[in-house]
């Protein structure tokens, strides 16, 4: 997984714009331990309206396995917290 776009539904309100999709980029992978992820939040014109960083580690990292969709769903959960 280098970079993955995913829809955000319902969109996340941002000031002054609305983020309707995200783009995940893996920044660093420490095998068997963790992955550092950057998420760009994009508006309808694909302009970045926000950027956040997350670390997938521990049990969440172990649950990832080979299913990259797991990372997308994990990020969707994190952005709503």
PyMOL commands that set and color helices and strands:
alter all, ss='L'
color gray80, all
select helices_A, chain A and resi 58-64+68-80
alter helices_A, ss='H'
color red, helices_A
select strands_A, chain A and resi 3-13+18-30+34-42+48-57
alter strands_A, ss='S'
color yellow, strands_A
deselect
rebuild
show_as cartoon
